């Protein structure tokens, strides 16, 4: 963490998706990772139910990246 590896991997994945013709990449994120994805330019689309023992109402944020954005925050 905090070394830029995740950001580089995300950039690589988004560029590969764009080369493959994708218009958008959707991420069902861990709740603790949401701020990272938002800082990289994702837009929150909603929530996905993700209950676990002791947290029956837990949700994961669903985020989206545009593959057509020319300038990346990631």
Secondary structure, DSSP 4 states (H G I P E B T S, - for coil): --SSHHHHHHHHHHHHHHHTT-SEEEEE--GGGHHHHHHTT-EEEEEEE--BTTBTT-EEEEEEEETT-SS---
